[in-house]
Amino acid sequence: MQLEIEKGFLKLARNTKKNKSMRITSISVLVLTIFSLAVSIASAFSSTDADAILGVWLSGSGKARIKIYKDSENKYHGKIVWLRDPKNEAGIEKLDKNNPDEVKKKRPLMGLQNLRNFIYEGENKWVDGQIYDPENGSDYSCKIELVDNNTLEVRGFIGISLFGRTDVWKRQVLKK
């Protein structure tokens, strides 16, 4: 009888070790699955393709909408496609009157290219571009970051980006 009891305890001990090993393996598989899923979801939200910036954006002031497009050399540009006040006080189409170049002062603001030559750097950032501010007639170095599918941070600066200003633009046809 004692021999049978000892055999029973040994069998129980072996099964307990087996069950513990199976539990650890199951937990490990579960943890790895959850981790892989989390990494996949995070990379889907954090990475974007270079063309995610394309579309029509409302400037932070709400005075203009800028259409961002890509050229044949894979550089990104933007042009003004809408103005809240497209005409001056005399009812005439607004011109680039603040431009220091006399010839350019006569060009209309509507259709004016105000973003030029951006290159996609990765991680939702476009760099090495220029932005033209028709309110003061100045060109600035510029970088753009896509904060989420419908928000851009556009930073114009002189020299280094520490000396500049960031404007937040909102997409006009929202992406989900």
N, C-alpha and C positions, 0 to 999 in steps of 0.2 A: 504494500500500500504506500509506504514511504517512497519507494522507487517510482511509483506512478505519479505521486505528488511532485517529486523532484523533476521528472520528465515534463510535467505540466508547467512548472515554473520556468524551465529552460525554454520550452516552446513559447510561452508567453513573453519571455524576455527577448527571444529572437524576433517575434512579431512586433513587439514594441520598438525595437531598433529599426526594423523594416519600415514601420509606419512613420517613425520619426524621420527617417531618411526620405521617404516619399513626401512627407509634409514639407521638408526643407527644399526638395526639388520642385515641388508645386509652387511654393512661395517664391523661389528664385525665378521660375518661369513667369509667374505673375508680375513680379517686380520688373523683369526685363521687358515684358510686353508693355506695361504701363510707361516705362521710361522711353521705349521706342516710339510709342504713340505720342508722348509729350514732345519729344524731339521733332517728330514729323509735323505736329501742329504748330510748334514754335517756328520752324523754318518756313512753313507756308505763310505765316503772318509776317515774319520779319524780312523775308526776301521778296523782291518784286522784279519784274522784268523791266528793262530799260524804257519800254513804251508806256509804262503805267502813268507817266506824266502827261501824256497826250490828252487833249481835251480843252474845254473852255473854262477859264478860271476868273472869279471875281476878285479884284484887288482889295486889299484891306480897307481902303477908303470907300469902296463901293462906287467909285467914279468911272471905272473902266472894266471891261471884260477882255481878257487876253486869250487868244487861241494858241496853244502850244502845239507845234507840229515838228516832224522830223524831215530832214532833207536827204538827198541821195547819198551823202557821205556819213550818214548816221549821226549827224549833229542836230541838236534841238534848238528851235527858235520860237519866238512868240510875236504875235502881232495884235494890235488893238482891233477888236471886231465890234465893240459896242462902247458908247460913252453915255453916261447919265445925262450930260448936257452937251450934245454934239455941236451946238451952234453957239456963237458968241452973242453978246448983247444986241448986236445989229442984225441978228438972224442969219449970219453967214457961217458956213462950216468952219469949225475951229481949225487953226493952222498951228504948225510947230513954231510959234512966234518967239519962244525963248531959246531957240537953237543959236549958237554963236556963229554958225555958217549962214551967211546971207541967203544963199540959194536954198538951203534946207528950211528956212523960215517960211517959205511959201508952200511947203508940202502939208497936206491934210493930216490931222491926227488919226482919223479913221483909216485903218489899214496900215498904220505905221508899225514897222518892226521895232519892238522895244526890248526884246530878248534875243541874244545872238550867240551862236557857237558853243552851246553846252554839250559836254561829253558825259556819258553815264559812267560813273566811277564804281558803282556797285553799292549795295546796302542802302538803297533808296536815295542816293545822292548824285546830283548832276553838278559838274564843276567846270572851271576854266571858261566861263561865259561872261558876257557883258549885259548890263541892263542900262537902258536909256530912260532918264526921267524927263518927260516933256514939260514938267512944271518948272524945272530950273535949267533945262537944256544941257544937262551933264550926263556923261557916260561913267559907269562904275563897274569895277570887277564884281562878279556875282557868283553865288553858289545857291543851289536849290536843294531842299530836302523834302521828300514826301513823308509827312508825319503819319498820315493814315490815307486810305484810298481817296479821301475827299478834302485833304488839307495839305497845302504847301507852305513851307517857310522859305521865303525868298530873301536872301541877305545880300544887299549891295554894300560895297566897301571900297575904300581907297587903300591900296597897298596890301595890308593884311586884314583879315576879316574881323579882327578885334576892333578896328576903327570903322564901324559901319552901322547899318540899321536893318532890322528884320521886319518884313511885312508878311502877314499871314493871309494867304489866298484860299478861297473856297471853290471847290469844283461846282459847276453850274448844273450839270447833269450827273446826279449822284451815282456812284458805283457802290454795289453791295459787297 
